[in-house]
Amino acid sequence: MSNVDDLLDPLRFNNLSNFQLTDVRSIGGGVFAEKNTLEHLRILDLVVKGYQSVHTPTFGHQIPNTSQIQGAVITSATTKAIITPSIGEVIKVQALQMTSSEDGTTASIYLRDVAENTAILYHQGSTLPNGTTVTPFYGADSTAPLNIGLEIPYGQQLEIKTTSSGSVSLQVMALTIKTQQ
């Protein structure tokens, strides 16, 4: 491929009075004077289509092969970020499981706006007895808050806040899939 600027040079630095009629090779053909212009346009079209196939929003549809399990083990009364999307990502939480190994642990789910540094309570948990596993969301489960799947865009994060009357040992696991990357 020749110089990338070949595509733009014929029209950028010349006005129409500088073009020679002999530069136009046929009537109804391309208007660019450069020899490889059509090839450059095809390459540009392929680059744009490749970019769009990866970065264009999928309108809420799941992106295949992007499923993963994210989580943490929380061992103190604290607030812990569980899911933080990268730039341009939207992550859908398909299932969330919290298992307590200690009596008296309460786990609440928050959504934090990172830019504003403000957290909003999404689900107020109850005190979990030792060995209890709770799944506050799962698809169309009627016990899910608002009966919806949670989607977290870039700029927000899912946090778990734990409080306890004693010690804390909470395992949190989330099954996620991307709807935009």
Salt bridges, closest charged atoms under 4 A:
ASP45 OD2 - LYS49 NZ 3.02
GLU89 OE2 - LYS178 NZ 2.75
GLU159 OE2 - ARG112 NE 2.62
